[in-house]
Amino acid sequence: MTESFDADWLALREPADHAARRDALVTTLRAGLAGRAGAEPLEVTDLGSGTGSNLRYLAPRLPVPQHWRLVDHDAALLRRAVAPVGGVEVERWVGDLAADPGAALPPKASLVTGAALLDLVSEQWLARLLAACADQAAMVLFALSFDGRIRWSDSHPLDAELEDAVNRHQRSDKGFGPALGPTAAAACAARLEALGYQVESCTSDWRIDVDQTALGAALIHGWVGAASEMVPERAAELRAWGVARAEALARGEVELTVGHRDVLGWP
């Protein structure tokens, strides 16, 4: 069973996700897809779609017509996803891809995409998915893979320890085998190049300040829980770190950068 996320968390993170994404990759993607556009819709498969955040970001920026296959194991989340613009048809595909990452791909995929997905999957799972994409000569875009950086505008003695423990937790099994965690984007780029793809990659960092305190508080709470699983003997100190960081963020005394990377590949 793959890891689940609730709709409230997905809604909380969506503004930060969209603000972090780079126009340059979308420009390259749009140019590549324009050569495939025609009477038939572009076939886009979005893996781990949730409520459709990736659809809402990408669909208005790509040539129409488009047919999106939204893939998630949570039917309730998928029911919330609707086409954000005209010329976009949405299909909801409910299934768990842990066993077969290529199972949801249509016969002629133009683009296979996903956001905040690759850091959850294993190297073997990723290799199988990208091989299936290459078999169809599909473009790929995987956005917002966590790259391990949790950086504050001023330092706290426990920052490095917290970051290290969180990154070790990120490598645990999330339902797809031992997760790539912070190495996901680099692994994806390397695998695509080995398959003969051209690759562009860039950072897509979250910038969190006093205006995003709810998101910051949710992140801090999750990090403290994950780190405490890795070093339970330090749980009390980590909780105190979390309280101090959340309060400082709410007062506007610190800003937080959470590192992500996007990877685009085309054959």
Number of C-alpha atoms within 10 A of each C-alpha: 11 18 10 13 11 12 13 8 12 16 13 15 18 17 14 17 22 17 13 20 21 15 10 12 19 16 13 15 21 16 13 16 19 14 9 15 17 11 8 11 18 23 23 25 25 26 25 26 26 27 23 25 20 23 28 17 16 14 21 15 15 18 19 21 17 21 21 22 23 26 25 25 21 20 15 14 17 21 12 11 19 17 18 16 13 11 14 20 17 17 16 17 19 16 14 19 21 18 12 12 19 17 13 19 21 14 9 14 20 24 24 23 24 23 22 19 18 27 25 25 23 22 22 13 21 21 17 14 19 20 16 16 24 18 12 17 16 22 22 26 22 25 28 26 28 29 23 20 16 20 16 16 11 10 10 11 8 13 16 14 14 22 18 16 18 24 23 16 20 22 20 17 17 21 18 24 18 17 25 29 27 24 19 28 27 17 16 24 21 13 17 24 14 10 16 12 19 14 17 16 19 17 19 24 24 22 17 19 20 18 11 18 19 16 20 24 18 14 17 18 15 14 22 23 18 20 24 21 15 17 13 13 10 14 17 12 13 22 18 13 18 22 15 12 22 22 14 16 23 18 12 13 13 18 20 20 15 18 20 26 22 28 24 24 24 22 17
